[in-house]
Amino acid sequence: MKVEIKQVSEERKETLANLLEKYNYEFSQYDKRQFGDNGLFGYKYLNNYFTDSDRFAYFIYADNLLAGFALINKYHECERPIDWSIAEFFVSYNFRRQGVATETVRQIFGIHKGYYHIKYHKKNEASAVLWNSVAKKYSNNSYEICVGDEPFDDGTEATVLFFEVK
């Protein structure tokens, strides 16, 4: 399967907002986040990905089909030095377990090198498996597991992986 990442243009912001709704709905099973009176979760940092020079939004394509997105920024998740954080990451169900996430991460790490924070909710077991295997591989098994600075909406302590990508 051919996997590509493409930076999201401002003209495609609405498409990203739509995917963020699906992502937030799926994530609500773990952190119990609630949508607003309008029936939408919203994403308060969406506009920042089109105005701030240290935020990057990528669409993920698998065999030329839109398969998800990745949001990269410099937001600290724990008390460790940081160059980048994978803030949000979503691959649609029909593209999971086919290497799309792994190849996407490889491409992101090829563009954005340095110290990373990757936060996950411990109830999201698939995410824990993915991110721990990524951290192990790209750090040569030299990564730290930290407690996040902020808990999730349900009060669960965030698990943060800290490692360097060279």
N, C-alpha and C positions, 0 to 999 in steps of 0.2 A: 504494500500500500504506500503510495506516495503522500508524504506529509509535508506541508508548507506552512510557515507562519507569515502573515502579512500585517504590517502596522495598520491599525484602524484609522481611516481618514475621518475628518469631522462630518463629511457627508454621510458616513455610515454609522454615526453615533446612535441613531434610533435602533438600528439592528443590534448594536451592542447592548443597548438598554433592554431590548426584548430578551436577549439571551441572559442578561443579568437577572431578569424576573424568573426565568426557568431555574437558574442556578440557585437563587435565593429560596425559591419554593422547595427545591430538593434539599437544600441545607437546613431548612426549618425543621426537618425531622430530627436533627441533632441538637440544635440550639434553641428551638421553640420560638424563633423570631416570628413576629406577627406582621401581616400586611396592614396597610392603612385603610381608612374608610373608603378610599377609591378602589380597593381591591388589589392594589399594587404594593410591592415591597419598596421599590425605589432604591436608588444607590446614590447617596449624597455626594460622593466623590467623582461621579461620572464626568462632569464638566472639567474637573482638574486634569483629566487625562488628555485634554485637548488644549489646555492653557499652560500647564506646568512643564518645564523642560526636563524634570527628573521623574516623569511618569510616562509609561509606555503601555499602550493597549494593542494587543495582537489578536487577530482572528486566526483560528486553526483551521486548515483545510486538509481533508483526507480525500485523495483521488478527486481533487478539484471541487469537492462538496464542503460547504461550511459545516464544521464539526465541533466548534467550541471557541473558547477565547482564553487568553492569559493576560492578567494585569500585573505589571511590574512597577514597583516604586521604591522609595528609600525610607519607608516608614519603619522605625525601630519596633520590634516585637518583644525584645528582651534586652538585658543590659550586656550586650556584646557589640563590638564594632560592626558596622554594616556598610555595604556598598549598594546592595539590592535586596528586595524582598519580593517573593511571589505572593502578591496580595490576594488575588483571586485566580482560580484555575478551574476550567470547566470543559469537559469532553462529553458530548452527547452519548446517551446510552448505546446507540447503534454503532458507535466507533470505539467503545471500550473493549479492553482485553485483546486489542489488535496491534499494540505497540504505538498507538497514536500519541498518548501522553508521554511515553518515554522519548520518542523522537522529537516531540515538541520541546521538551525540557532540554534535550541536547542542543537544539537550535537556539533556544534562549540563552543557554550558557555560552554558546559560541559568540553571541553578540554582547552579552553583559557578563563580564568576568569580575571576580572579586568576592567579598564576604557576603554571604546570604543568610537571611532569616526566612524560614518557611514554617508557617503556623498551621496546625491542624487541631481539629476537635477529636478527642480520644474515642468518642462514640462512632466516628466515621472510620470504620476499620479499613475500608478499601483505600482511603486517603493515607492513613497511617502506614500501610504496607508500601504504597507507591513512594511516599516522601522519604521513608526510612531507607528504602532501596536506592533511591536517587542520591541521598546524602552519603550513604555508604560507598556507592560507586564513584561519585565525583570528588569525594574527599579522600579517597583511598582508605576508607574506614577510619578517618580521623575527624569525627564530628562530635559536637556536643548536643545534648538534649537539655533545654532550658525551660523554665516556667515563664510563660508569657506575662507581659506587664499588665494586660487587661484580660479579664475572663470573657467568655462568650456570653450571649444574652441570657442563657439559662443558668449562669453562674459557674459553669464548668471551667476549670483552670485550662488555659491554652498550653499546648505542647508546642515548643518552638525548636526547630533544628537549626543549628548554627554551624556553618562550614565555609571553606573557601573553594571557589572554582577558579582554577588557573588556566 
